[in-house]
Amino acid sequence: MFAATAATIVSGAVAERIKLGPFIFFSILYVGVCYPIVGMWKWGGGFLDTLSVPFYDFAGSTIVHSVGGWGAVIGAYLLGSRIGKYKDGKTNAIPGHNIPLAVFGVFLLWFGWFGFNGGSVLSADPGTVSLVFVTTALAGAAGAFGALLASYLKFKAYDITMVLNGILAGLVSITAGADLMSPTDAVIIGFIGGILVVFGVVLFDKIKIDDPVGAISVHLICGIWGTLAVGIFGDLAGMSQIISQLTGIVAIGAFCVAFSFIIFYVLKKTVGIRVDEQEETEGLDINEHGMRAYPDFETKE
């Protein structure tokens, strides 16, 4: 499931314009080849686990989330932006169709994160599991507040979509060190993650990398932040640990970028990875799946 999560992160950043077949092919390779290699470097006793000060990633801020984030950056870059997203030097919002469902989805993710992080204890030790549950809950809540504050200061509006991504940002940020942090540490880490995700979304819009759901900001930027936080807060804090964390971030990032670029580029030059303009305008539900997602709400001709 951790490997599959890495691939689903990519799907958010390439949504609404990628061909399904090539994406499935990419996902098979990413899950079956890329993820096991980088996962082994730490969780399989590989070189990151045998450094003089071992790289630490409790439940995958880097090994799951940034792995997906690196693939998402490359996929979104090679695909290009959605039609109408960047026009006349301006960034045009393309809003989601159902905010209540988005809220419900985020709360489902938050609930699932207790299994994601809690299960990574790999035992039923009550003390450690309880600590992980507490740090996970607090980081997610603090991320919401960080994003709420940052989005209000930036946009002068209480942007619910930013708050939702702030929750996820806090959860991603605590994932690397959920078993090492105090409740106070978790609040600080999550709060900073919530702020980072807002400015991450702004940054990627400025460089015209179109990410419909903010997946790159949530999983890559906050994955990196959460991994570095292990060396700044908690039981392992220290410069030596920060250097080890940076080593893991750079090594895994370089491998994932190279792997993703090769696969996406080859697919782009052979079978193509993007639907044509008419298919994108009509909707991928019709052209990729042969059915309408919302037939009762469409105008009948």
C-alpha positions as CSV (number, residue, x, y, z in Angstrom):
1,M,0.0,0.0,0.0
2,F,2.9,2.4,0.6
3,A,4.2,1.7,-2.9
4,A,0.7,2.3,-4.4
5,T,0.4,5.5,-2.4
6,A,3.5,6.8,-4.2
7,A,1.9,6.2,-7.6
8,T,-1.5,7.8,-6.6
9,I,0.4,11.0,-5.6
10,V,1.5,11.3,-9.2
11,S,-2.1,10.8,-10.4
12,G,-3.2,14.0,-8.7
13,A,-0.7,16.2,-10.4
14,V,-1.4,14.9,-13.9
15,A,-5.2,14.8,-13.5
16,E,-7.6,15.9,-16.3
17,R,-5.2,15.6,-19.2
18,I,-3.2,12.3,-19.1
19,K,-4.0,9.2,-21.1
20,L,-5.0,6.3,-18.8
21,G,-3.0,3.6,-20.6
22,P,0.4,5.3,-20.4
23,F,-0.2,6.3,-16.8
24,I,-1.0,2.7,-15.8
25,F,2.2,1.6,-17.5
26,F,4.2,4.3,-15.7
27,S,2.5,3.3,-12.4
28,I,3.4,-0.4,-12.8
29,L,7.1,0.5,-13.3
30,Y,7.1,3.1,-10.5
31,V,5.5,0.8,-8.0
32,G,7.3,-2.4,-9.2
33,V,10.8,-1.0,-9.8
34,C,11.5,2.5,-8.5
35,Y,9.8,2.3,-5.2
36,P,11.3,-1.1,-4.1
37,I,14.8,0.2,-4.9
38,V,14.7,3.4,-2.9
39,G,12.7,1.7,-0.1
40,M,15.4,-0.9,0.2
41,W,18.0,1.8,0.7
42,K,16.6,2.5,4.1
43,W,14.0,-0.1,5.1
44,G,15.8,-3.0,3.5
45,G,19.2,-2.4,5.2
46,G,20.6,-0.5,2.3
47,F,23.3,2.2,2.2
48,L,21.1,4.9,3.9
49,D,20.6,2.6,6.8
50,T,24.3,1.9,7.2
51,L,25.5,5.5,7.2
52,S,27.6,6.4,10.3
53,V,24.5,8.3,11.4
54,P,21.6,6.4,9.7
55,F,19.0,8.2,7.7
56,Y,15.7,8.1,9.5
57,D,12.2,7.9,8.0
58,F,9.7,6.3,10.3
59,A,6.7,6.0,7.9
60,G,7.8,7.6,4.6
61,S,7.9,11.4,4.4
62,T,10.7,10.8,1.9
63,I,10.4,7.1,0.9
64,V,6.7,7.4,0.2
65,H,5.6,11.0,-0.1
66,S,8.6,12.6,-1.8
67,V,9.0,9.6,-4.1
68,G,5.5,10.3,-5.3
69,G,6.2,14.0,-5.4
70,W,9.3,13.7,-7.6
71,G,7.3,11.6,-10.1
72,A,4.5,14.2,-10.0
73,V,6.8,17.1,-10.8
74,I,8.3,15.3,-13.8
75,G,4.9,14.1,-15.0
76,A,3.2,17.5,-14.7
77,Y,6.2,19.2,-16.4
78,L,6.3,16.9,-19.4
79,L,2.5,16.9,-19.8
80,G,2.1,20.7,-19.8
81,S,-0.7,22.6,-18.2
82,R,-4.4,22.1,-18.6
83,I,-6.2,24.2,-21.3
84,G,-6.8,27.7,-20.0
85,K,-4.8,27.3,-16.8
86,Y,-2.2,29.9,-17.8
87,K,-3.3,32.5,-20.2
88,D,-2.1,36.1,-21.0
89,G,0.4,35.9,-18.2
90,K,-2.2,35.1,-15.6
91,T,-3.0,32.0,-13.6
92,N,-6.7,31.0,-13.9
93,A,-8.3,28.9,-11.2
94,I,-10.0,25.8,-12.4
95,P,-12.1,24.9,-9.4
96,G,-13.1,21.4,-8.3
97,H,-16.7,20.4,-8.8
98,N,-17.6,19.5,-5.2
99,I,-15.9,21.0,-2.2
100,P,-18.0,19.0,0.4
101,L,-16.7,15.7,-1.2
102,A,-13.2,17.1,-1.1
103,V,-13.6,17.8,2.7
104,F,-14.9,14.3,3.2
105,G,-12.0,12.8,1.3
106,V,-9.4,14.7,3.4
107,F,-11.0,13.5,6.6
108,L,-10.9,9.9,5.3
109,L,-7.2,10.4,4.5
110,W,-6.6,11.8,8.0
111,F,-8.4,8.8,9.5
112,G,-6.4,6.5,7.3
113,W,-3.1,8.2,8.4
114,F,-3.5,6.6,11.9
115,G,-3.1,3.3,10.2
116,F,-0.3,4.6,7.9
117,N,1.7,6.0,10.8
118,G,0.4,3.8,13.7
119,G,0.9,0.6,11.7
120,S,4.5,1.6,11.0
121,V,5.3,0.9,14.7
122,L,5.1,-2.7,13.6
123,S,3.9,-3.8,17.0
124,A,1.1,-3.2,19.5
125,D,3.4,-1.5,22.0
126,P,0.9,0.8,23.7
127,G,3.3,3.6,24.5
128,T,4.8,4.0,21.1
129,V,1.5,3.6,19.2
130,S,-0.2,6.1,21.5
131,L,2.6,8.7,20.9
132,V,2.3,8.2,17.1
133,F,-1.5,8.6,17.2
134,V,-1.1,11.9,19.2
135,T,1.7,13.4,17.1
136,T,-0.2,12.5,13.9
137,A,-3.5,14.0,15.1
138,L,-1.8,17.2,16.3
139,A,0.3,17.7,13.2
140,G,-2.7,17.4,11.0
141,A,-4.7,19.9,13.0
142,A,-1.7,22.3,13.2
143,G,-1.3,22.1,9.5
144,A,-4.8,23.2,9.0
145,F,-4.2,26.3,11.1
146,G,-0.9,27.1,9.4
147,A,-2.5,27.0,6.0
148,L,-5.5,29.0,7.2
149,L,-3.2,31.8,8.5
150,A,-0.9,31.8,5.5
151,S,-3.7,31.7,2.9
152,Y,-5.6,34.5,4.7
153,L,-2.4,36.7,4.8
154,K,-1.7,35.9,1.2
155,F,-5.1,36.0,-0.4
156,K,-7.3,37.8,2.2
157,A,-9.7,34.9,2.1
158,Y,-10.3,31.8,4.2
159,D,-9.5,29.3,1.5
160,I,-11.0,25.9,2.4
161,T,-9.0,24.2,-0.3
162,M,-5.7,25.5,1.2
163,V,-6.9,24.4,4.7
164,L,-7.6,20.9,3.3
165,N,-4.1,20.7,1.8
166,G,-2.8,22.2,5.1
167,I,-4.2,19.1,7.0
168,L,-2.4,16.8,4.5
169,A,0.8,18.9,4.7
170,G,0.9,18.5,8.5
171,L,0.3,14.8,8.2
172,V,3.1,14.4,5.6
173,S,5.4,16.5,7.7
174,I,5.1,14.4,10.8
175,T,5.3,11.1,9.0
176,A,9.2,10.8,9.1
177,G,9.4,11.3,12.8
178,A,6.0,10.6,14.3
179,D,7.6,8.2,16.9
180,L,10.3,10.6,18.0
181,M,8.5,13.9,18.5
182,S,6.8,15.4,21.6
183,P,3.3,16.8,21.1
184,T,4.7,20.3,21.1
185,D,7.2,19.3,18.4
186,A,4.4,17.8,16.3
187,V,2.4,21.0,16.5
188,I,5.3,23.1,15.3
189,I,6.2,20.7,12.5
190,G,2.6,20.5,11.3
191,F,2.1,24.3,11.5
192,I,5.2,25.0,9.4
193,G,4.1,22.3,6.9
194,G,0.7,24.1,6.6
195,I,2.4,27.4,5.8
196,L,4.8,25.8,3.3
197,V,2.1,24.1,1.3
198,V,0.4,27.5,0.6
199,F,3.6,29.1,-0.7
200,G,4.4,25.8,-2.6
201,V,1.1,26.1,-4.5
202,V,1.9,29.7,-5.4
203,L,5.5,28.8,-6.4
204,F,4.4,26.0,-8.8
205,D,1.8,28.3,-10.4
206,K,4.5,31.0,-10.9
207,I,6.8,28.5,-12.8
208,K,3.7,27.2,-14.7
209,I,3.7,23.6,-13.5
210,D,0.0,22.8,-13.3
211,D,-0.9,20.6,-10.3
212,P,-4.7,20.4,-10.0
213,V,-4.8,19.2,-6.4
214,G,-1.5,20.6,-5.0
215,A,0.0,17.2,-4.7
216,I,3.5,18.3,-5.4
217,S,3.4,21.0,-2.7
218,V,1.8,18.6,-0.2
219,H,3.9,15.5,-0.8
220,L,7.2,16.8,-2.1
221,I,7.8,20.1,-0.3
222,C,6.3,18.8,3.0
223,G,7.9,15.4,2.6
224,I,11.3,17.1,2.4
225,W,10.4,19.4,5.3
226,G,9.3,16.5,7.5
227,T,12.4,14.5,6.7
228,L,14.6,17.4,7.7
229,A,12.5,18.0,10.9
230,V,13.8,14.7,12.2
231,G,17.3,16.4,12.6
232,I,15.8,19.6,14.0
233,F,13.3,18.3,16.6
234,G,12.8,15.2,18.7
235,D,15.1,12.5,20.0
236,L,17.6,12.5,17.1
237,A,18.1,16.3,16.7
238,G,21.6,17.3,15.7
239,M,23.7,18.5,12.8
240,S,24.9,14.9,12.0
241,Q,21.4,13.7,11.7
242,I,20.5,16.7,9.4
243,I,23.3,15.8,7.1
244,S,22.1,12.2,7.0
245,Q,18.6,13.4,6.3
246,L,19.8,15.6,3.4
247,T,21.8,12.7,2.0
248,G,18.7,10.6,1.9
249,I,16.6,13.4,0.3
250,V,19.1,14.1,-2.4
251,A,19.9,10.4,-3.2
252,I,16.2,9.4,-3.4
253,G,15.2,12.6,-5.2
254,A,17.9,12.1,-7.9
255,F,17.0,8.5,-8.6
256,C,13.2,9.2,-8.7
257,V,13.7,12.2,-11.0
258,A,15.9,10.2,-13.4
259,F,13.6,7.2,-13.4
260,S,10.4,9.3,-13.9
261,F,11.9,11.4,-16.6
262,I,13.1,8.4,-18.6
263,I,9.7,6.6,-18.4
264,F,7.5,9.6,-19.1
265,Y,9.8,10.9,-21.9
266,V,9.9,7.6,-23.7
267,L,6.1,7.3,-23.4
268,K,5.6,10.8,-24.6
269,K,7.8,10.2,-27.7
270,T,6.2,6.9,-28.5
271,V,2.5,6.4,-27.6
272,G,2.0,9.9,-26.3
273,I,0.9,10.8,-22.7
274,R,-1.6,13.5,-23.2
275,V,-5.1,13.4,-24.6
276,D,-5.9,15.8,-27.5
277,E,-7.6,19.1,-27.0
278,Q,-11.1,17.9,-27.9
279,E,-10.9,15.0,-25.5
280,E,-9.6,17.2,-22.7
281,T,-12.4,19.7,-23.3
282,E,-15.2,17.1,-23.5
283,G,-13.8,15.2,-20.4
284,L,-11.7,12.1,-19.8
285,D,-14.7,10.3,-18.4
286,I,-16.3,10.2,-21.9
287,N,-13.1,9.7,-24.0
288,E,-11.0,7.5,-21.8
289,H,-13.7,5.4,-20.1
290,G,-16.5,5.6,-22.6
291,M,-19.1,6.8,-20.1
292,R,-20.3,10.1,-18.5
293,A,-19.5,10.6,-14.9
294,Y,-22.5,12.8,-14.3
295,P,-25.1,12.1,-17.0
296,D,-28.1,13.5,-15.0
297,F,-26.5,16.9,-14.8
298,E,-25.5,17.4,-18.4
299,T,-27.5,19.2,-21.0
300,K,-29.3,16.9,-23.4
301,E,-29.0,17.8,-27.1
